[in-house]
Amino acid sequence: MVKGMSGQNEMSDTDRIINRHIARLLTELEDAGCPVIFRDAVKSKLAWMRSDLNELKEGQHNDQPSNPRR
């Protein structure tokens, strides 16, 4: 999560996009009559993907020099 000017946690653009896709996919699976156990498994795996993407983004952010040369 990203801290905003007000100090409250704000979702990153990546988190918003992933949430949107999770919601869409879970709705389609529910509409197709998929059992809850499958929907829960899909949701869990996508949560892992979000975690991996956020770690990757943090790692790239931390790898950048604090005072880049021009």
CHARMM internal coordinates of N, CA and C (Angstrom, degrees):
IC EDIT
DIST 1 N 1 CA 1.4461
DIST 1 CA 1 C 1.5282
ANGL 1 N 1 CA 1 C 110.85
DIST 1 C 2 N 1.3011
ANGL 1 CA 1 C 2 N 115.12
DIHE 1 N 1 CA 1 C 2 N 153.09
DIST 2 N 2 CA 1.4487
ANGL 1 C 2 N 2 CA 121.73
DIHE 1 CA 1 C 2 N 2 CA -178.12
DIST 2 CA 2 C 1.5156
ANGL 2 N 2 CA 2 C 108.31
DIHE 1 C 2 N 2 CA 2 C -110.71
DIST 2 C 3 N 1.3164
ANGL 2 CA 2 C 3 N 116.91
DIHE 2 N 2 CA 2 C 3 N 133.88
DIST 3 N 3 CA 1.4618
ANGL 2 C 3 N 3 CA 120.81
DIHE 2 CA 2 C 3 N 3 CA 177.00
DIST 3 CA 3 C 1.5191
ANGL 3 N 3 CA 3 C 109.37
DIHE 2 C 3 N 3 CA 3 C -80.61
DIST 3 C 4 N 1.3124
ANGL 3 CA 3 C 4 N 116.21
DIHE 3 N 3 CA 3 C 4 N 131.49
DIST 4 N 4 CA 1.4536
ANGL 3 C 4 N 4 CA 120.75
DIHE 3 CA 3 C 4 N 4 CA 178.48
DIST 4 CA 4 C 1.5109
ANGL 4 N 4 CA 4 C 110.98
DIHE 3 C 4 N 4 CA 4 C -91.64
DIST 4 C 5 N 1.3154
ANGL 4 CA 4 C 5 N 115.91
DIHE 4 N 4 CA 4 C 5 N -178.30
DIST 5 N 5 CA 1.4613
ANGL 4 C 5 N 5 CA 121.71
DIHE 4 CA 4 C 5 N 5 CA -179.83
DIST 5 CA 5 C 1.5251
ANGL 5 N 5 CA 5 C 110.70
DIHE 4 C 5 N 5 CA 5 C -60.99
DIST 5 C 6 N 1.3341
ANGL 5 CA 5 C 6 N 117.30
DIHE 5 N 5 CA 5 C 6 N -32.58
DIST 6 N 6 CA 1.4563
ANGL 5 C 6 N 6 CA 120.79
DIHE 5 CA 5 C 6 N 6 CA -177.81
DIST 6 CA 6 C 1.5223
ANGL 6 N 6 CA 6 C 112.35
DIHE 5 C 6 N 6 CA 6 C -81.16
DIST 6 C 7 N 1.3423
ANGL 6 CA 6 C 7 N 116.92
DIHE 6 N 6 CA 6 C 7 N -5.57
DIST 7 N 7 CA 1.4527
ANGL 6 C 7 N 7 CA 120.53
DIHE 6 CA 6 C 7 N 7 CA -179.99
DIST 7 CA 7 C 1.5144
ANGL 7 N 7 CA 7 C 112.46
DIHE 6 C 7 N 7 CA 7 C 89.86
DIST 7 C 8 N 1.3216
ANGL 7 CA 7 C 8 N 117.47
DIHE 7 N 7 CA 7 C 8 N -8.16
DIST 8 N 8 CA 1.4558
ANGL 7 C 8 N 8 CA 120.33
DIHE 7 CA 7 C 8 N 8 CA 178.21
DIST 8 CA 8 C 1.5154
ANGL 8 N 8 CA 8 C 109.53
DIHE 7 C 8 N 8 CA 8 C -82.37
DIST 8 C 9 N 1.3314
ANGL 8 CA 8 C 9 N 115.37
DIHE 8 N 8 CA 8 C 9 N 152.12
DIST 9 N 9 CA 1.4573
ANGL 8 C 9 N 9 CA 119.80
DIHE 8 CA 8 C 9 N 9 CA 177.90
DIST 9 CA 9 C 1.5173
ANGL 9 N 9 CA 9 C 109.97
DIHE 8 C 9 N 9 CA 9 C -71.88
DIST 9 C 10 N 1.3085
ANGL 9 CA 9 C 10 N 116.37
DIHE 9 N 9 CA 9 C 10 N 134.59
DIST 10 N 10 CA 1.4451
ANGL 9 C 10 N 10 CA 122.44
DIHE 9 CA 9 C 10 N 10 CA 176.05
DIST 10 CA 10 C 1.5165
ANGL 10 N 10 CA 10 C 107.66
DIHE 9 C 10 N 10 CA 10 C -121.94
DIST 10 C 11 N 1.3182
ANGL 10 CA 10 C 11 N 115.68
DIHE 10 N 10 CA 10 C 11 N 144.70
DIST 11 N 11 CA 1.4547
ANGL 10 C 11 N 11 CA 119.34
DIHE 10 CA 10 C 11 N 11 CA 178.61
DIST 11 CA 11 C 1.5181
ANGL 11 N 11 CA 11 C 109.51
DIHE 10 C 11 N 11 CA 11 C -77.37
DIST 11 C 12 N 1.3262
ANGL 11 CA 11 C 12 N 115.19
DIHE 11 N 11 CA 11 C 12 N 143.39
DIST 12 N 12 CA 1.4567
ANGL 11 C 12 N 12 CA 119.84
DIHE 11 CA 11 C 12 N 12 CA 176.26
DIST 12 CA 12 C 1.5248
ANGL 12 N 12 CA 12 C 108.96
DIHE 11 C 12 N 12 CA 12 C -74.27
DIST 12 C 13 N 1.3243
ANGL 12 CA 12 C 13 N 116.00
DIHE 12 N 12 CA 12 C 13 N 164.80
DIST 13 N 13 CA 1.4628
ANGL 12 C 13 N 13 CA 120.36
DIHE 12 CA 12 C 13 N 13 CA 176.44
DIST 13 CA 13 C 1.5255
ANGL 13 N 13 CA 13 C 110.13
DIHE 12 C 13 N 13 CA 13 C -59.67
DIST 13 C 14 N 1.3281
ANGL 13 CA 13 C 14 N 116.45
DIHE 13 N 13 CA 13 C 14 N -38.58
DIST 14 N 14 CA 1.4632
ANGL 13 C 14 N 14 CA 120.34
DIHE 13 CA 13 C 14 N 14 CA 178.95
DIST 14 CA 14 C 1.5206
ANGL 14 N 14 CA 14 C 110.68
DIHE 13 C 14 N 14 CA 14 C -61.05
DIST 14 C 15 N 1.3367
ANGL 14 CA 14 C 15 N 117.47
DIHE 14 N 14 CA 14 C 15 N -45.58
DIST 15 N 15 CA 1.4620
ANGL 14 C 15 N 15 CA 120.81
DIHE 14 CA 14 C 15 N 15 CA 179.84
DIST 15 CA 15 C 1.5266
ANGL 15 N 15 CA 15 C 111.24
DIHE 14 C 15 N 15 CA 15 C -63.07
DIST 15 C 16 N 1.3141
ANGL 15 CA 15 C 16 N 117.43
DIHE 15 N 15 CA 15 C 16 N -40.64
DIST 16 N 16 CA 1.4715
ANGL 15 C 16 N 16 CA 120.50
DIHE 15 CA 15 C 16 N 16 CA 179.08
DIST 16 CA 16 C 1.5267
ANGL 16 N 16 CA 16 C 111.12
DIHE 15 C 16 N 16 CA 16 C -63.30
DIST 16 C 17 N 1.3239
ANGL 16 CA 16 C 17 N 116.46
DIHE 16 N 16 CA 16 C 17 N -43.07
DIST 17 N 17 CA 1.4698
ANGL 16 C 17 N 17 CA 120.62
DIHE 16 CA 16 C 17 N 17 CA -179.98
DIST 17 CA 17 C 1.5256
ANGL 17 N 17 CA 17 C 110.29
DIHE 16 C 17 N 17 CA 17 C -64.63
DIST 17 C 18 N 1.3276
ANGL 17 CA 17 C 18 N 116.46
DIHE 17 N 17 CA 17 C 18 N -45.53
DIST 18 N 18 CA 1.4664
ANGL 17 C 18 N 18 CA 119.98
DIHE 17 CA 17 C 18 N 18 CA -179.99
DIST 18 CA 18 C 1.5222
ANGL 18 N 18 CA 18 C 110.15
DIHE 17 C 18 N 18 CA 18 C -63.14
DIST 18 C 19 N 1.3273
ANGL 18 CA 18 C 19 N 117.82
DIHE 18 N 18 CA 18 C 19 N -43.61
DIST 19 N 19 CA 1.4698
ANGL 18 C 19 N 19 CA 120.39
DIHE 18 CA 18 C 19 N 19 CA 178.66
DIST 19 CA 19 C 1.5213
ANGL 19 N 19 CA 19 C 111.24
DIHE 18 C 19 N 19 CA 19 C -59.32
DIST 19 C 20 N 1.3213
ANGL 19 CA 19 C 20 N 116.17
DIHE 19 N 19 CA 19 C 20 N -40.48
DIST 20 N 20 CA 1.4654
ANGL 19 C 20 N 20 CA 120.93
DIHE 19 CA 19 C 20 N 20 CA -179.79
DIST 20 CA 20 C 1.5271
ANGL 20 N 20 CA 20 C 110.51
DIHE 19 C 20 N 20 CA 20 C -62.77
DIST 20 C 21 N 1.3378
ANGL 20 CA 20 C 21 N 116.17
DIHE 20 N 20 CA 20 C 21 N -43.50
DIST 21 N 21 CA 1.4605
ANGL 20 C 21 N 21 CA 119.53
DIHE 20 CA 20 C 21 N 21 CA -179.90
DIST 21 CA 21 C 1.5300
ANGL 21 N 21 CA 21 C 111.71
DIHE 20 C 21 N 21 CA 21 C -70.13
DIST 21 C 22 N 1.3216
ANGL 21 CA 21 C 22 N 117.08
DIHE 21 N 21 CA 21 C 22 N -37.62
DIST 22 N 22 CA 1.4697
ANGL 21 C 22 N 22 CA 120.38
DIHE 21 CA 21 C 22 N 22 CA 176.44
DIST 22 CA 22 C 1.5238
ANGL 22 N 22 CA 22 C 109.58
DIHE 21 C 22 N 22 CA 22 C -60.75
DIST 22 C 23 N 1.3190
ANGL 22 CA 22 C 23 N 116.70
DIHE 22 N 22 CA 22 C 23 N -48.42
DIST 23 N 23 CA 1.4628
ANGL 22 C 23 N 23 CA 120.66
DIHE 22 CA 22 C 23 N 23 CA -178.72
DIST 23 CA 23 C 1.5263
ANGL 23 N 23 CA 23 C 111.26
DIHE 22 C 23 N 23 CA 23 C -60.61
DIST 23 C 24 N 1.3152
ANGL 23 CA 23 C 24 N 116.63
DIHE 23 N 23 CA 23 C 24 N -44.07
DIST 24 N 24 CA 1.4676
ANGL 23 C 24 N 24 CA 120.56
DIHE 23 CA 23 C 24 N 24 CA -179.85
DIST 24 CA 24 C 1.5259
ANGL 24 N 24 CA 24 C 110.54
DIHE 23 C 24 N 24 CA 24 C -63.19
DIST 24 C 25 N 1.3265
ANGL 24 CA 24 C 25 N 116.89
DIHE 24 N 24 CA 24 C 25 N -46.43
DIST 25 N 25 CA 1.4598
ANGL 24 C 25 N 25 CA 121.04
DIHE 24 CA 24 C 25 N 25 CA -178.55
DIST 25 CA 25 C 1.5276
ANGL 25 N 25 CA 25 C 111.23
DIHE 24 C 25 N 25 CA 25 C -64.78
DIST 25 C 26 N 1.3240
ANGL 25 CA 25 C 26 N 117.05
DIHE 25 N 25 CA 25 C 26 N -44.49
DIST 26 N 26 CA 1.4676
ANGL 25 C 26 N 26 CA 119.98
DIHE 25 CA 25 C 26 N 26 CA -179.78
DIST 26 CA 26 C 1.5229
ANGL 26 N 26 CA 26 C 111.38
DIHE 25 C 26 N 26 CA 26 C -64.01
DIST 26 C 27 N 1.3167
ANGL 26 CA 26 C 27 N 117.56
DIHE 26 N 26 CA 26 C 27 N -37.74
DIST 27 N 27 CA 1.4661
ANGL 26 C 27 N 27 CA 121.36
DIHE 26 CA 26 C 27 N 27 CA 176.97
DIST 27 CA 27 C 1.5243
ANGL 27 N 27 CA 27 C 110.65
DIHE 26 C 27 N 27 CA 27 C -63.46
DIST 27 C 28 N 1.3432
ANGL 27 CA 27 C 28 N 116.52
DIHE 27 N 27 CA 27 C 28 N -43.78
DIST 28 N 28 CA 1.4621
ANGL 27 C 28 N 28 CA 120.27
DIHE 27 CA 27 C 28 N 28 CA 179.57
DIST 28 CA 28 C 1.5276
ANGL 28 N 28 CA 28 C 111.13
DIHE 27 C 28 N 28 CA 28 C -65.33
DIST 28 C 29 N 1.3332
ANGL 28 CA 28 C 29 N 116.78
DIHE 28 N 28 CA 28 C 29 N -39.36
DIST 29 N 29 CA 1.4655
ANGL 28 C 29 N 29 CA 119.79
DIHE 28 CA 28 C 29 N 29 CA 177.85
DIST 29 CA 29 C 1.5260
ANGL 29 N 29 CA 29 C 111.22
DIHE 28 C 29 N 29 CA 29 C -65.90
DIST 29 C 30 N 1.3293
ANGL 29 CA 29 C 30 N 116.71
DIHE 29 N 29 CA 29 C 30 N -39.79
DIST 30 N 30 CA 1.4633
ANGL 29 C 30 N 30 CA 120.77
DIHE 29 CA 29 C 30 N 30 CA 178.14
DIST 30 CA 30 C 1.5305
ANGL 30 N 30 CA 30 C 110.41
DIHE 29 C 30 N 30 CA 30 C -65.39
DIST 30 C 31 N 1.3386
ANGL 30 CA 30 C 31 N 116.03
DIHE 30 N 30 CA 30 C 31 N -44.74
DIST 31 N 31 CA 1.4681
ANGL 30 C 31 N 31 CA 120.35
DIHE 30 CA 30 C 31 N 31 CA 179.06
DIST 31 CA 31 C 1.5243
ANGL 31 N 31 CA 31 C 111.51
DIHE 30 C 31 N 31 CA 31 C -61.72
DIST 31 C 32 N 1.3405
ANGL 31 CA 31 C 32 N 117.09
DIHE 31 N 31 CA 31 C 32 N -30.19
DIST 32 N 32 CA 1.4649
ANGL 31 C 32 N 32 CA 121.87
DIHE 31 CA 31 C 32 N 32 CA 179.56
DIST 32 CA 32 C 1.5238
ANGL 32 N 32 CA 32 C 112.21
DIHE 31 C 32 N 32 CA 32 C -82.41
DIST 32 C 33 N 1.3325
ANGL 32 CA 32 C 33 N 116.73
DIHE 32 N 32 CA 32 C 33 N -2.92
DIST 33 N 33 CA 1.4580
ANGL 32 C 33 N 33 CA 120.63
DIHE 32 CA 32 C 33 N 33 CA 178.05
DIST 33 CA 33 C 1.5074
ANGL 33 N 33 CA 33 C 114.40
DIHE 32 C 33 N 33 CA 33 C 81.89
DIST 33 C 34 N 1.3276
ANGL 33 CA 33 C 34 N 116.96
DIHE 33 N 33 CA 33 C 34 N 20.62
DIST 34 N 34 CA 1.4641
ANGL 33 C 34 N 34 CA 120.87
DIHE 33 CA 33 C 34 N 34 CA 177.87
DIST 34 CA 34 C 1.5286
ANGL 34 N 34 CA 34 C 109.84
DIHE 33 C 34 N 34 CA 34 C -64.55
DIST 34 C 35 N 1.3278
ANGL 34 CA 34 C 35 N 117.21
DIHE 34 N 34 CA 34 C 35 N 137.39
DIST 35 N 35 CA 1.4656
ANGL 34 C 35 N 35 CA 119.77
DIHE 34 CA 34 C 35 N 35 CA 177.04
DIST 35 CA 35 C 1.5364
ANGL 35 N 35 CA 35 C 111.48
DIHE 34 C 35 N 35 CA 35 C -61.16
DIST 35 C 36 N 1.3146
ANGL 35 CA 35 C 36 N 115.49
DIHE 35 N 35 CA 35 C 36 N 151.31
DIST 36 N 36 CA 1.4629
ANGL 35 C 36 N 36 CA 122.13
DIHE 35 CA 35 C 36 N 36 CA -178.59
DIST 36 CA 36 C 1.5272
ANGL 36 N 36 CA 36 C 111.34
DIHE 35 C 36 N 36 CA 36 C -57.00
DIST 36 C 37 N 1.3163
ANGL 36 CA 36 C 37 N 117.84
DIHE 36 N 36 CA 36 C 37 N -36.91
DIST 37 N 37 CA 1.4677
ANGL 36 C 37 N 37 CA 120.41
DIHE 36 CA 36 C 37 N 37 CA -178.25
DIST 37 CA 37 C 1.5312
ANGL 37 N 37 CA 37 C 111.00
DIHE 36 C 37 N 37 CA 37 C -60.45
DIST 37 C 38 N 1.3343
ANGL 37 CA 37 C 38 N 117.67
DIHE 37 N 37 CA 37 C 38 N -36.17
DIST 38 N 38 CA 1.4631
ANGL 37 C 38 N 38 CA 120.66
DIHE 37 CA 37 C 38 N 38 CA 177.76
DIST 38 CA 38 C 1.5226
ANGL 38 N 38 CA 38 C 110.98
DIHE 37 C 38 N 38 CA 38 C -72.27
DIST 38 C 39 N 1.3279
ANGL 38 CA 38 C 39 N 116.24
DIHE 38 N 38 CA 38 C 39 N -41.65
DIST 39 N 39 CA 1.4754
ANGL 38 C 39 N 39 CA 120.10
DIHE 38 CA 38 C 39 N 39 CA 179.07
DIST 39 CA 39 C 1.5178
ANGL 39 N 39 CA 39 C 110.07
DIHE 38 C 39 N 39 CA 39 C -63.28
DIST 39 C 40 N 1.3257
ANGL 39 CA 39 C 40 N 116.86
DIHE 39 N 39 CA 39 C 40 N -40.93
DIST 40 N 40 CA 1.4720
ANGL 39 C 40 N 40 CA 120.28
DIHE 39 CA 39 C 40 N 40 CA 177.94
DIST 40 CA 40 C 1.5278
ANGL 40 N 40 CA 40 C 111.37
DIHE 39 C 40 N 40 CA 40 C -64.04
DIST 40 C 41 N 1.3328
ANGL 40 CA 40 C 41 N 116.69
DIHE 40 N 40 CA 40 C 41 N -38.06
DIST 41 N 41 CA 1.4719
ANGL 40 C 41 N 41 CA 120.43
DIHE 40 CA 40 C 41 N 41 CA 179.07
DIST 41 CA 41 C 1.5270
ANGL 41 N 41 CA 41 C 110.42
DIHE 40 C 41 N 41 CA 41 C -65.45
DIST 41 C 42 N 1.3233
ANGL 41 CA 41 C 42 N 116.89
DIHE 41 N 41 CA 41 C 42 N -42.93
DIST 42 N 42 CA 1.4674
ANGL 41 C 42 N 42 CA 121.19
DIHE 41 CA 41 C 42 N 42 CA 178.64
DIST 42 CA 42 C 1.5267
ANGL 42 N 42 CA 42 C 109.75
DIHE 41 C 42 N 42 CA 42 C -62.45
DIST 42 C 43 N 1.3205
ANGL 42 CA 42 C 43 N 116.48
DIHE 42 N 42 CA 42 C 43 N -45.62
DIST 43 N 43 CA 1.4637
ANGL 42 C 43 N 43 CA 121.05
DIHE 42 CA 42 C 43 N 43 CA -179.94
DIST 43 CA 43 C 1.5262
ANGL 43 N 43 CA 43 C 110.74
DIHE 42 C 43 N 43 CA 43 C -60.73
DIST 43 C 44 N 1.3181
ANGL 43 CA 43 C 44 N 117.04
DIHE 43 N 43 CA 43 C 44 N -42.17
DIST 44 N 44 CA 1.4620
ANGL 43 C 44 N 44 CA 121.81
DIHE 43 CA 43 C 44 N 44 CA 179.31
DIST 44 CA 44 C 1.5280
ANGL 44 N 44 CA 44 C 111.52
DIHE 43 C 44 N 44 CA 44 C -62.70
DIST 44 C 45 N 1.3226
ANGL 44 CA 44 C 45 N 116.27
DIHE 44 N 44 CA 44 C 45 N -45.32
DIST 45 N 45 CA 1.4691
ANGL 44 C 45 N 45 CA 119.64
DIHE 44 CA 44 C 45 N 45 CA -178.67
DIST 45 CA 45 C 1.5234
ANGL 45 N 45 CA 45 C 111.26
DIHE 44 C 45 N 45 CA 45 C -66.30
DIST 45 C 46 N 1.3166
ANGL 45 CA 45 C 46 N 117.25
DIHE 45 N 45 CA 45 C 46 N -37.12
DIST 46 N 46 CA 1.4626
ANGL 45 C 46 N 46 CA 119.79
DIHE 45 CA 45 C 46 N 46 CA 178.22
DIST 46 CA 46 C 1.5306
ANGL 46 N 46 CA 46 C 111.10
DIHE 45 C 46 N 46 CA 46 C -70.55
DIST 46 C 47 N 1.3223
ANGL 46 CA 46 C 47 N 117.28
DIHE 46 N 46 CA 46 C 47 N -30.99
DIST 47 N 47 CA 1.4685
ANGL 46 C 47 N 47 CA 120.12
DIHE 46 CA 46 C 47 N 47 CA 174.73
DIST 47 CA 47 C 1.5309
ANGL 47 N 47 CA 47 C 109.75
DIHE 46 C 47 N 47 CA 47 C -65.67
DIST 47 C 48 N 1.3376
ANGL 47 CA 47 C 48 N 117.12
DIHE 47 N 47 CA 47 C 48 N -39.10
DIST 48 N 48 CA 1.4672
ANGL 47 C 48 N 48 CA 120.68
DIHE 47 CA 47 C 48 N 48 CA 175.72
DIST 48 CA 48 C 1.5225
ANGL 48 N 48 CA 48 C 110.39
DIHE 47 C 48 N 48 CA 48 C -62.92
DIST 48 C 49 N 1.3419
ANGL 48 CA 48 C 49 N 116.30
DIHE 48 N 48 CA 48 C 49 N -40.42
DIST 49 N 49 CA 1.4661
ANGL 48 C 49 N 49 CA 120.07
DIHE 48 CA 48 C 49 N 49 CA 178.73
DIST 49 CA 49 C 1.5325
ANGL 49 N 49 CA 49 C 109.92
DIHE 48 C 49 N 49 CA 49 C -61.61
DIST 49 C 50 N 1.3429
ANGL 49 CA 49 C 50 N 116.87
DIHE 49 N 49 CA 49 C 50 N -43.38
DIST 50 N 50 CA 1.4600
ANGL 49 C 50 N 50 CA 120.57
DIHE 49 CA 49 C 50 N 50 CA 178.66
DIST 50 CA 50 C 1.5185
ANGL 50 N 50 CA 50 C 110.21
DIHE 49 C 50 N 50 CA 50 C -59.64
DIST 50 C 51 N 1.3153
ANGL 50 CA 50 C 51 N 116.51
DIHE 50 N 50 CA 50 C 51 N -44.20
DIST 51 N 51 CA 1.4594
ANGL 50 C 51 N 51 CA 121.17
DIHE 50 CA 50 C 51 N 51 CA 179.75
DIST 51 CA 51 C 1.5298
ANGL 51 N 51 CA 51 C 111.19
DIHE 50 C 51 N 51 CA 51 C -61.19
DIST 51 C 52 N 1.3259
ANGL 51 CA 51 C 52 N 115.81
DIHE 51 N 51 CA 51 C 52 N -44.93
DIST 52 N 52 CA 1.4711
ANGL 51 C 52 N 52 CA 120.08
DIHE 51 CA 51 C 52 N 52 CA 179.35
DIST 52 CA 52 C 1.5318
ANGL 52 N 52 CA 52 C 111.06
DIHE 51 C 52 N 52 CA 52 C -63.10
DIST 52 C 53 N 1.3318
ANGL 52 CA 52 C 53 N 117.20
DIHE 52 N 52 CA 52 C 53 N -42.48
DIST 53 N 53 CA 1.4746
ANGL 52 C 53 N 53 CA 120.32
DIHE 52 CA 52 C 53 N 53 CA 179.36
DIST 53 CA 53 C 1.5239
ANGL 53 N 53 CA 53 C 111.46
DIHE 52 C 53 N 53 CA 53 C -64.96
DIST 53 C 54 N 1.3407
ANGL 53 CA 53 C 54 N 116.50
DIHE 53 N 53 CA 53 C 54 N -40.57
DIST 54 N 54 CA 1.4626
ANGL 53 C 54 N 54 CA 119.65
DIHE 53 CA 53 C 54 N 54 CA 178.62
DIST 54 CA 54 C 1.5267
ANGL 54 N 54 CA 54 C 111.53
DIHE 53 C 54 N 54 CA 54 C -66.03
DIST 54 C 55 N 1.3387
ANGL 54 CA 54 C 55 N 117.03
DIHE 54 N 54 CA 54 C 55 N -38.63
DIST 55 N 55 CA 1.4689
ANGL 54 C 55 N 55 CA 120.53
DIHE 54 CA 54 C 55 N 55 CA 176.62
DIST 55 CA 55 C 1.5209
ANGL 55 N 55 CA 55 C 110.63
DIHE 54 C 55 N 55 CA 55 C -64.85
DIST 55 C 56 N 1.3291
ANGL 55 CA 55 C 56 N 116.57
DIHE 55 N 55 CA 55 C 56 N -41.90
DIST 56 N 56 CA 1.4573
ANGL 55 C 56 N 56 CA 121.08
DIHE 55 CA 55 C 56 N 56 CA 178.24
DIST 56 CA 56 C 1.5262
ANGL 56 N 56 CA 56 C 110.38
DIHE 55 C 56 N 56 CA 56 C -61.69
DIST 56 C 57 N 1.3289
ANGL 56 CA 56 C 57 N 116.06
DIHE 56 N 56 CA 56 C 57 N -44.69
DIST 57 N 57 CA 1.4638
ANGL 56 C 57 N 57 CA 120.77
DIHE 56 CA 56 C 57 N 57 CA 179.98
DIST 57 CA 57 C 1.5273
ANGL 57 N 57 CA 57 C 110.78
DIHE 56 C 57 N 57 CA 57 C -63.73
DIST 57 C 58 N 1.3252
ANGL 57 CA 57 C 58 N 116.82
DIHE 57 N 57 CA 57 C 58 N -42.09
DIST 58 N 58 CA 1.4681
ANGL 57 C 58 N 58 CA 120.81
DIHE 57 CA 57 C 58 N 58 CA 178.06
DIST 58 CA 58 C 1.5222
ANGL 58 N 58 CA 58 C 110.68
DIHE 57 C 58 N 58 CA 58 C -63.91
DIST 58 C 59 N 1.3311
ANGL 58 CA 58 C 59 N 116.86
DIHE 58 N 58 CA 58 C 59 N -41.50
DIST 59 N 59 CA 1.4582
ANGL 58 C 59 N 59 CA 121.28
DIHE 58 CA 58 C 59 N 59 CA 179.31
DIST 59 CA 59 C 1.5103
ANGL 59 N 59 CA 59 C 111.49
DIHE 58 C 59 N 59 CA 59 C -62.79
DIST 59 C 60 N 1.3188
ANGL 59 CA 59 C 60 N 117.16
DIHE 59 N 59 CA 59 C 60 N -41.07
DIST 60 N 60 CA 1.4602
ANGL 59 C 60 N 60 CA 120.80
DIHE 59 CA 59 C 60 N 60 CA 178.11
DIST 60 CA 60 C 1.5146
ANGL 60 N 60 CA 60 C 110.60
DIHE 59 C 60 N 60 CA 60 C -67.52
DIST 60 C 61 N 1.3287
ANGL 60 CA 60 C 61 N 116.36
DIHE 60 N 60 CA 60 C 61 N -37.71
DIST 61 N 61 CA 1.4625
ANGL 60 C 61 N 61 CA 120.40
DIHE 60 CA 60 C 61 N 61 CA 178.97
DIST 61 CA 61 C 1.5318
ANGL 61 N 61 CA 61 C 110.49
DIHE 60 C 61 N 61 CA 61 C -65.68
DIST 61 C 62 N 1.3300
ANGL 61 CA 61 C 62 N 116.74
DIHE 61 N 61 CA 61 C 62 N -40.76
DIST 62 N 62 CA 1.4649
ANGL 61 C 62 N 62 CA 121.64
DIHE 61 CA 61 C 62 N 62 CA -178.81
DIST 62 CA 62 C 1.5275
ANGL 62 N 62 CA 62 C 111.77
DIHE 61 C 62 N 62 CA 62 C -73.30
DIST 62 C 63 N 1.3380
ANGL 62 CA 62 C 63 N 117.96
DIHE 62 N 62 CA 62 C 63 N -23.69
DIST 63 N 63 CA 1.4680
ANGL 62 C 63 N 63 CA 121.60
DIHE 62 CA 62 C 63 N 63 CA 179.96
DIST 63 CA 63 C 1.5088
ANGL 63 N 63 CA 63 C 112.70
DIHE 62 C 63 N 63 CA 63 C -77.71
DIST 63 C 64 N 1.3163
ANGL 63 CA 63 C 64 N 118.18
DIHE 63 N 63 CA 63 C 64 N -16.81
DIST 64 N 64 CA 1.4591
ANGL 63 C 64 N 64 CA 121.43
DIHE 63 CA 63 C 64 N 64 CA -178.85
DIST 64 CA 64 C 1.5144
ANGL 64 N 64 CA 64 C 109.77
DIHE 63 C 64 N 64 CA 64 C -72.97
DIST 64 C 65 N 1.3153
ANGL 64 CA 64 C 65 N 117.83
DIHE 64 N 64 CA 64 C 65 N 137.57
DIST 65 N 65 CA 1.4587
ANGL 64 C 65 N 65 CA 119.94
DIHE 64 CA 64 C 65 N 65 CA 177.53
DIST 65 CA 65 C 1.5141
ANGL 65 N 65 CA 65 C 110.71
DIHE 64 C 65 N 65 CA 65 C -63.96
DIST 65 C 66 N 1.3240
ANGL 65 CA 65 C 66 N 116.33
DIHE 65 N 65 CA 65 C 66 N 144.72
DIST 66 N 66 CA 1.4597
ANGL 65 C 66 N 66 CA 119.82
DIHE 65 CA 65 C 66 N 66 CA -178.26
DIST 66 CA 66 C 1.5184
ANGL 66 N 66 CA 66 C 112.61
DIHE 65 C 66 N 66 CA 66 C -73.61
DIST 66 C 67 N 1.3319
ANGL 66 CA 66 C 67 N 117.31
DIHE 66 N 66 CA 66 C 67 N -23.57
DIST 67 N 67 CA 1.4484
ANGL 66 C 67 N 67 CA 121.58
DIHE 66 CA 66 C 67 N 67 CA -179.89
DIST 67 CA 67 C 1.5311
ANGL 67 N 67 CA 67 C 108.66
DIHE 66 C 67 N 67 CA 67 C -134.37
DIST 67 C 68 N 1.3375
ANGL 67 CA 67 C 68 N 117.33
DIHE 67 N 67 CA 67 C 68 N 77.02
DIST 68 N 68 CA 1.4664
ANGL 67 C 68 N 68 CA 119.08
DIHE 67 CA 67 C 68 N 68 CA -174.17
DIST 68 CA 68 C 1.5364
ANGL 68 N 68 CA 68 C 111.86
DIHE 67 C 68 N 68 CA 68 C -65.89
DIST 68 C 69 N 1.3287
ANGL 68 CA 68 C 69 N 113.84
DIHE 68 N 68 CA 68 C 69 N 145.63
DIST 69 N 69 CA 1.4737
ANGL 68 C 69 N 69 CA 119.66
DIHE 68 CA 68 C 69 N 69 CA 176.38
DIST 69 CA 69 C 1.5040
ANGL 69 N 69 CA 69 C 109.95
DIHE 68 C 69 N 69 CA 69 C -79.23
DIST 69 C 70 N 1.3135
ANGL 69 CA 69 C 70 N 116.68
DIHE 69 N 69 CA 69 C 70 N 151.70
DIST 70 N 70 CA 1.4728
ANGL 69 C 70 N 70 CA 120.30
DIHE 69 CA 69 C 70 N 70 CA 178.77
DIST 70 CA 70 C 1.4835
ANGL 70 N 70 CA 70 C 110.52
DIHE 69 C 70 N 70 CA 70 C -113.86
END
COOR INIT
IC SEED 1 N 1 CA 1 C
IC BUILD
